Amino acid sequence: MQGRQDTEFLPPRLLRSAFLQTALSSLGLRAAGKNPMADASREVILDAGGGVRLQGFHAQVRGRPARGLAVLLHGWEGSAGSTYILHTGKALFSEGYDVFRLNLRDHGQTHHLNRGLFYGTLLEEVFEGVARAASLSRGGPVLLAGFSLGGNFALRIARRMEDNPVMRLSHVLAVSPALDPASATDSIDAHPFLHWYFRRKWKRSLLKKQALFPDLYDFSPVLRERTIRGITASLIRASGMYESADEYFRSYAVGARGLEGVGTPVTIVHSRDDPAVPVGDFTGLLLASNHRLVIHRYGGHNGFLYGPRALSWYEREALRIMRQEGTGHG
């Protein structure tokens, strides 16, 4: 496991619970109040190739040149309107960076845009969406920041860039990335709250898709499954794409050597107490010399919060990365 440990994240004692860190990262309270980034955002529908359309929200700094652009990728069953995305975008925007928040297929209010279902394997359309978002840069570095499953996509995009570079994209930041989707799925199923939370959101998403395309989908048998793994296995059997859920999970996992030859600078932030993505998934991960792996004792999943409204550790890190990349020393 290469990379170096940086300044340790140490929250106040009352915020050291992994559950509290995880819950607060998505709690609406954290995103409450005025958000100039959200106010400045305009909807953009991107052509992601093959007839696929993805929705994004682009906020441009006014009255001064932009210092760069941040492209943000949410996690599974999150959206461009998730609290951690809105808060991170606000932090970057307030420091003079343009922000593009991309919705994955069937996330947010986008189920109508494509007839096909979302799968974690749909790298090419997300890559194309990120590339098109990056092309909106008005100068300065472009940072791709992904969270959880979005972090998984961000790392695979970094790998994909070895064959197909994205103009100006100079750094990839992955927060609590799901390196091994099978492991993450089992961890979610084993955690009562996370299981309830994600199953409820996924069920709602699938029923919305079914209502929009009743000629294509009837998820009644699928939704009789009680676990996330069971629902996944049922969908994969119906799709015929893979022999099993495990084969499907392996097809979009980031393996131990998956980043070893990636030239784009990469920063990975994780916590030992993450309830959704086991820290053991990072054992043996091989990184290039310009990659960094930062594993904190505390932080939960997508957390790393010093306070309910304060900048998180990774938001401070994103700003540090953008300033460093902007000087040409990234």
N, C-alpha and C positions, 0 to 999 in steps of 0.2 A: 504494500500500500504506500504509494509515493505521495508527495505533497507535504505541506507543513501546517502545523497548528498555529492559529493566530490568536489574538487577544480573546480570552475566554469570555463568553457571554454569562453574566451573573446577574439574574434578576433579583428584585427584592424578595425577601423570604416568603411573603404572602403570595407571590406569583411563581413559585418554583414547582407547582403541581403541573405535570404534563397535561392532564385533562384541562386545567384552567388555561394554560397557554394555548392549547389546541382550540378550545371553545371560543376564547376571546378573539382569536385571529379571524373568526368568521362572524362575530357578533356585530349586529348593526350599530351598536353604540359607538364602536370604534370609527365608523364611517360617517357618523352623524355630523351635522353642521355644514357650513359652506365649503364647497370644494371647487375652486376655480378650474381645475383640470376637467372635472365632469361638465362644468358649465360651458367650457370652451370646446367640448367634444362634438364632432359631427359624425353621423353614421356613414360608413363606407361599405359597399358590397363588393367583395373581391372575387375576381375570376380565378379560381384555384386550379384550373385545368380539368379537362374531361367533363365539362358541364357542371362542375361542382362550384357552388357559391358559398363563400364564408363572410360573415358579418364582422366588422370591426368598428372601433370608435377612435377617431384621430383628433388629438388636441394639439394645437399649435400655439406656441408662445407668441404673444403680440407685443409690439413696441420695442423689441430688441432682437438681435439675431439669436436663433436657437443655438444652444451649446452642444446639441446632439439629439439623438432620438432613442427612446426606450420602447421596445416591443415587449408586451407582457402577455404571458400565456397562463391561464388559470388551470386549476386541477379538475379532476373528474367530478362531474355534476356541479361544478362551480360555473362561473361565467365572467364576462367582462365587467359585470356589476358586483362581483363578490367583494366583500369588505377588504380583504387583503390586497386585491387588485386596485380598488379605488384609493386605498390609503397609500399604497406604494406609488401609484401614478401621481397622486397629489404631492407627495414628497419630492419626486423628480421634477414635476412641472414647476413647483415653487422655486426650484433652483435653476430654472431657465432651460429645461429639456422638454422637447416635444415628446408626446406619449401616444403610442398606438396600442389599444387593448383589443386583442383578437379573440373572437369566440370560436371554439371548436365546433364542428358539426353537431347539431342537436343539443347545443347548450345555450343557455339564455333563452331568448325568444326567437330561435332560428330553425325550429323543427320543420317549418314549411319550405325552407330554401332548397332542400334536397330530398329526393324520394328514398334514397338509401340510408341505412342506419349508420350511426357512429360506431367505429371500432378503434381500439388502440393501435391497430396496425396501419391506419391511414396516414402514414408519414408524408407521402408525396404531396397531398393536398395542404397539409399544415406547413410543410416546407415552402410550397409555392405561396401560401398566404403570408408567411413571414418574409419571404423575399420581396413580395410586392409591397408589404408594409415598409420594409427597410428602404425601398426605392423612393419613399416619400421624404427621406432625410434631406434637410436643407443645409447640411454641412456638419462636421464634427462626427464623433464616433456613434455607432449604433450598438446598443446593448440589447441582447435577448435574455429576458428573465422569465423562467418557468417555475411553476410551483406544483409539487406532487406529481401527478400524471403530466402536467405541463412541463415539469422539470425533466421527466423522461423524454418527452418530445424534444425539448431544447437540447438535450445531450445527443440524441440521435440526429438532430439537425446539424449540430457541430460536426458529427462524423460524416454526414451527407455532404457537408461543405468541402470536404477534401476533394470530391469529384466535381462539385458545382458551387463555387464560391458565391457568397451573397455580398454584394457591394456594400462596403463600409461597416459590415457587421464585424466588430472587433473583439467582442467578449461575450461569453455565455455564462449566465449565473443560474444555477439550479438549486432551488430551495426545497428540502425534504423530498428529493426525487425518488419516484418508485422505480428503482433499478430492476427489481424482480417482481413483475405484476402478480405472479402466483403467490409469492410470499406476502405481499401487501394485501391481497385478497383474503388470505387465510387470517392475517392479523386483524383485519376489519371484521371478519365474521366472528372472531374470538372475543371481540370487545363489544359488550352489549349496547353501549350508546352509539358507537360508530356504525355497528351493524344496523341498528334502527334508523339512524340518520341517513345513511347512504341507500339502504333498501327503499325507504320511503321516497327519497328524491328520484331514484332510478325508476321506481314503479310509476311515479307521476310523469316522468319523461316518456316512458314507453307508451303509456296510455294516451298521452298527447300525440305522439307519432301515429298511433293506431287510429285515433279520431281523424287525423288529417289525411291518412292514406288507408282507409278501410279495405280497399281492394288488394292491398299488399300485406297487411299485418293483422293478425289476431294473436295477441300475447296472453290469452287466457291460460293455456297450458304452462307457459313460461313463468307467469306470475304466481303459480301454485307452488313454485319452489320457495323454500324458506331461507336459503342462504344466498349470498352474493355469488359464491362459487357455483351453486346449483343453477341460478338464473343464467350465469355465463355459459355453463355447460349446455343448458337447454337451447340457448340462442345459437351457440356454435353448431350443435347437432342440426338445428333447423336450417342454418345457412349453408351447410355442406362445405364450408371453407377449410375446415381442419378436422382431424380425426377426433380430437378431444380438446377440452379446455386447457389442459397443460400444454399441448402443442401450440395452441393459440397464444397463451401467455409467453411461451419461449420465443415466439416470432417477433415480439416487440420488447423483449428484455434487453437491458444494457449489460452485456457480459463483462467478466473480469478484465478482458483485453479489449473491450469495445472502444475505449477512448485512448488507448496507448499511442496510436499514431496520429492523433488529431492535433493539427497545428494551431487551431484557433485557441486563444487563452480561455480557460474554463475555471470557474470557481464553483465548488459544491459545498453547500451548507447543510448540515444535518445535526441531529441531537441523539444522544444515547437513550433518551426516554421517549422517543417517537412511538406513539401507540399504533400507528398505521404502517410505517415502513421500518422493519427491524434493522437495528444498526449492524447486525451481523451480515446483512446483504452487502456491506461495503468492504468486508474482509477480502483481501486479495485483489482489490481493484487497482489496476495498473494505470498510472497517469503519466502524461508527458511532463517535461521539466517546467513548462509554463502553465501547468494546471495546479490548482490548490484544492485540497480537501480539508474542510474545517468541521470537526465534529465536537459539538459542545455537550456538556453534561446535561444541561437543561435546554428547554425550548419547545418540547412537544412537537406537533406536526404543523408546519407553517407558522409557528409562533414566534419565539425569540423576542418577546415583548418585555420592555422595561416598565410599561404602564399601559392602561387601557387606551390612552390617546397619544402616547409618546411614540417617536420613531423607533422601529424595531432594530435589532442588530443588523439584519440583512438589508434593511432600507439604508442604514448608514453605510453599509458595505457597498451597496449599489451606487450611492453617490460618490464614494471614494474611488470605485472602479471607473466611473464616468469621468471624474476629474483627472485620474491618472491616464486614461486612454486619450483624453483630450490634449494632454501635454506631449503625446507621442512616445510615452515611455511604457505603454501597456505591454 
